[in-house]
Amino acid sequence: MVELPLAAALLQSADAAGLLRAALTGVPDADVPGFRADLTTWQYRPGAEVTAGYRVTYRDSGREVVDHLFATTADLGEAAASVAAEGFRFSVWRHPDDPRLPGLAAACDPDEVRTWPGVGPGLSRLDLISYRPLRRAVLRATTATGTAYLKVLRPDRAERLATRQRLFAEADLAPALSGRPATGVLVTPESPGVPLTTLLAGSGELPSAAGIVDLLDRLPPGLAALDRRPAWSDRLDFHAATAVQRLPEESGRIEALAGELQRLLGTTPVGPPVPTHGDFYEANVMVDGDQLGLIDLENAGPGLREDDLACLLAHLAVLPGLSPAHYGRVPGVLADWTDDFSGRVHPVALAARVAAVLLSLVAGGEGDQAEHRLELAEAWARSMREPSSAGPATPEQRPASLNDEQEET
């Protein structure tokens, strides 16, 4: 395995241009007229790989060419160009020919997508709305009659999602699949309603905490028989490592926080395994009048109710810091829902998991957001240090300081 921190530094440096030129031409130190490479995406998975995306421009026969190239420390074999640089070896590919997402190229081709069920010849726009290299992509297909989403996954992960989509559709919590037109590609119609995020940023009526819990109670029982995915609280070491990579100057704080959370997670009681969503936060909850539904079902399966509730609270906690003007009502909602949820599960088990999710979000923070998320995680950890916090939550025992910190952002 390549020493990831060193490889990461290379991929973020000007030296990355050399390995990209070599991938394009097959010749080290090749002279490519007008060549320029700008880093556009970044993915660091401690113990696994580092992957970087670049917008590359150069001139060919007098015209400017724009390419999107990706380089990774993962060994992709013959599926990608192999390039040596600074003693490391990288795999490089050109978008959309992702070596581990064989259906992505077809999903990015409008002419191909027009032949797919759930889309059809009325396709007017095709947008790539999210892409995690080597892992998954989501495209939005807009037609004259509606919107469909194309989810592109590794083939084995597509099977996993198809099973879950069927269970949620049978429970009337998500739409049924429209089709599986290419390897690793699933097509679903747009879910009815609007994301809970939209309501939190507006003035519409929000579901109650009891309504949120009722939604979780309605998760399909068949999820209990599926394989379990690790929750954020199960991967503290991984998330602490990604946080340190994002904030290396705060490694001491991060390691201390992770150690404290590990102790709390190991000593506080939790409820029995139940069906869980696995990525339960406001953007994945659809509100259609008084009906609630769910999207992004890939991680659903058996787990702990505490983890689903904590995921939602942690994501609510970061919203005001992203835009205080838009999410001014969120601190009150966070306080109310924290009080309610803390009466349903052990409050320390819940708060420790909120802090663990917040720690996992540090790596994705832009600008001062990474530091802010670390501060939020520490605030939740501080809220658990009073001996009385082992009992049912009271207003004094929940992280009241959290709201103050958010309002100052």
N, C-alpha and C positions, 0 to 999 in steps of 0.2 A: 504493500500500500504506500502510495506517495505520501510524504510528510505534508499533511494538508495545509497547515499554516504557511509554509514556505511556498507551496504551489498557489495558494490563494493570493499571496503577495505578488507573485509573478503575473497571475491573470489580471490583477488590478493595476499593473504597472505598464509603462510604455513598451516594455519588452514583449507584451502580448502581441503587438503588431507583427513581430517577426514570425511567431508560430502561425499566425493567421495567413500571412503571405506564403509561408511554406505549404500550408494546407491548400491554398488556392492554386499554386503553381507546381507543387512537388519539388521545388528547388529551395534549399535554405538560402536566406539572404537575397532572394530574388528581388529584382527592381521592378516594381509595379507602379506605372505612372499614376500620379494623383492619389496614391493609396492613403486612406485614413480609416481608423477604427475607433469607434466610440463605445464604451461600455454602457449597456442598456439594462441588463438584468443580472442578478447575482443570487446564487443559491449555495449555501454552505451547510453541509450535513456532517457534523463531527463523526468520525469513525467510518464514514461512507465515501462521500465525494464532494468536490467543489465544482460547480458549473457556472460559467459566465456566458452571457450573450452580448453580441456586438453588432452595431450597425456599421457596415463596411462599405466604403465608396472608393471607386477607382475609375480610371479611364481605359476604355477598350475601343480601338479604332475611332478615336475622336469623340466618343460618346461616354457620358457618365453612367456607370453601373452601380446599383445599390443592392447589396446582399445583406442577409442577416445570418451571421455565423455563430455557432456555439462551440465552446471548448470545455471539456470536462476531464477530471482525473480518473473517471470510471473507465474501465477497460471494455470497450464496445466491440472489439474484434474487427472483422472485416466490414462491419456495418457502418464504419466511419473512418475518415482519414486518421492515421496515426502519425503524430508529429513529436519529435524530441526537441526539448528546449531547456537550457540551463540544468541539464542532468535529469530532468523529468520527462515523462511521456504523457501526451494528452491525446484524447480523441476529439476530432473536430467534424462537425457536420453543418450543412446548409439547411436553414429552415425552408420548407416544412418537413424535410426528410428526417424526422426524429427517429433514431434507430430503435427505440423502445416503444414508440407509438406508431405502429405500422398504418393506422388509419388516418393519421393527421393530414398527409398530403391530399388524400381524397376529400377530407372534410374541408380543406381550404380551397377547393376547386369549385367555383360556382356552377359550372356546367355539369359536374358530377353530382353536386348536391341537388340540383333541379330534378334529378331522376329519383330522389329518395322519398320514401313514405314519410308523411308528416310535413314535407316541404313542398315539393312539386314545382312545375314550370313557372309558377307565379313568384319565384324568389326575386326580390328586388335589392336586397342588401345582405352581405355576409360579413360579420365582424368577429374577430378573435378577441374575446373579452377577458380571458385569463389563460395563462400558459405557465406550467411548471415543467421545465425541460426534463425529459426522460420519465415523467410521472403522469401528467394529465393536462388536458386543454379543454376549454369550453368555448364554443362559438355560438353566436346568435344569428339565426336565419330569419329575416323579416320578409313576409310575403303579403300579398294583397288581402289575405284573409286572417292573418294573425302572425304569431311569432312561435318559432320552435327553437329548442336548444340542442346542440350537438355536443355530446360529451365524449371525449376521446381519451381512452385509457389503455394501459397495458392489457393485453387480451385476458389474462387471468383476473384482473381487477374489473374488467367489464362484466365478466360472469358474476362477480360478487355484487356489483351494482344492480344488474338486471334482477337478481333474486330479491334484493331489498326493494327495488321499485315495485315489483309485483306485490309484495306483502303490504307496502304502504298504500298502493292503489286499492287493494282489497279492503283495507281499513278506511277508505275514503279520506286519506290524509295526503295524497299526492296523485297526480295524473298517471295513467298507465303509459307504458312505452308506446311510441308510434312505430318504431321499427329498429332493426339492427342491421343497417345496410352495408357495413364494411367492418373489417376486423378491428375489434376494440372500440367501435363507435355505436353509441346509443342515441336515439332521437326521442325527445320528449316534448309535448306541447307546453306552452307557458302555463304556469300554475295560476289559478284565479287569485285575485286580490292584490295587495301591495305588501312589500316587505315591512316588518315591524319597524325597521330603521326609518322608513319614510314617515311613519306616524310619530315616532319619537322626535323627529326634526320638525314636525308640524303641530297642528292643534287638534287633530282627530282623536276620537275616543280610543283609549288604549285598553287592551285586555287586562284583567285583574291578575294579581299573583295567583289566585285560585284558578283562574282560567288557564294560566300557563301550566300549572300542575295538572289540571284536567287533561290538557293536550298530551302531556307525558304519560298520563294514565291510559290514554287511548292508543299508545304505540302497539303495533301488532304483536301478540304473544309469540308468534312464530320466530321473532328475533332471538328469543331465548335459546333456540336450538342452533344458532349460527356461531361461527368463531368469534372470539372476543378480540377487539383491537385495544391496544394499550391506550389509556387515558393520559392526559398531560401529567397528572400526578404520578403516573407509573414511569415517567421518563425524565425525572428531574435532572439527572446527570447530563442527558442530551441537551435539554433546554438551557441549563446553566452554561454548557460549553458554547452554545450559539450566542448566548447573551455576552459571554466574555469576549467572543470574537467581535461582537458589535461594540462593546464598551471595555476594551482591554484595560483601561486605566481604573476600572471599578471591579477588577477580578476579586479582590478581597471581600468587598461587600456582597458580590454575587455568590461566592462560595460559602460565606457565612449564612446568607439567607437560605440557600439550598440545603445546607446542613440542618438548620433549624426546622425547615419544612419537612425534611425527611424524618426527623425525630417525631414531629407532631403527627405525620401521616401514619407512622408506625405504632402510635400509642393511643389514638382516638378511635372509638367504635364507629362502624358504618352499618348501613342497612343491608339486607340481602340483595343478591344480584337480581336485576330487573331488566326489561327491554329498555335500551337507551338509544338516543339519536347519535351520540358520539361527536357531534360538532354543533351543539345546540346554542346558537347565539342569534341575535336579533335579525341579522340579514337572512337567516335561513328559516325564519318563521313568517309565513304568509298570512295576512289578515284580510278576510273577505266578509265584511259585515261582522256578524257574531260568530263566524266560522274561522277556525285556524287550521292551517296546513303546514307542510314542511317540504323543503327542498334540500339538495345536497345530502343524499342518503348513504353515501358510500361507507361511512364508518359506523352505521347503525348495527346494533347487536347487543348481546348481554353485557351488563356493566353495572355501575352504581348510580343511583339517582343523584347522589351528592355531586358526581362529576358533571352531569348535565346541568344542574342548577348553578354550579360554580362557573361553568363556561359562560353561561348567560350573564351572570353578575360581573365577571371580569371584563367582558366585552362592553357592557354598559359603563363600567368604570372609566374606560379609556375614551369614550365618545366626547365628553365635554372638552377634554384636552385637544381633540382634533379640531373642534369648532365650537367654542363657547356660545357664539351667537345662534347656532343652529340647534344645539342640544342643551339649552338652558333648563328644560324640564327634566332632564335625565337624572340629576342628583337626587331629586325628590322620589322619582320612580325607583332608583337604586336603593334608597333608604327603606322605602315601603316593602319592596320585594325581598330585601335582605332580612327584614324583620319577619316576614311571613315564612320564608324558606327556612330560617333558623329555628322556627318552631316545629318544623316537619322533619328535620334531620339534625344530627348533632352539630351544634354551631361551630365548634372548633374544627371538626372534620370538614365542614363546608368552607370556613374561612381559609384553612390551609390549602384547600384545592383552588379557591379563588386566587390566592397568591401564586400558586403553581402555574395557573393559566396566564396570569399577568407576566410572570417570569418568561413564559414561552413567547410572549408577544414583544419582548424587548428587542429581539433580533430584527423584527420587521419595522421598528420605529425609525422614522425619518427625522433628521435634524435633532431637536431637543426632545422628541417623543420617546426615544429609547431611554433616556435618563428619567423622564417623567414616569414611564411605565415601571421602571425599577423602584422609584419612590412609592408608587402605588402598591406594588407588591410588598415592600417593606412596611407600609402603613397597615395592610391587612395582617401581616405577621405580628406587628406590635399589638394589634387589637386582641391577640390570643394569649398574651403573657400574664394576664391577671388570673389568679386561681379560680375566681368565680366564673370565668368564662366557660368552665366545663359544664355549667348548667344551661337551662333554656336561655335564649338570647333576650337581652333587654336593650332598650335604647342606649344605655350607657356602655354596653358590652360590644355593640357592633362598631365598625371602624368609622366613627363620626368624623374623625380628622380627614378621612378620604374626601368627603364632600368639600371641606374647606380647601384642600389642595387642588381639587378640580376647578373650583370657582376662581382660583387665582391664576389658572393657566391661560 
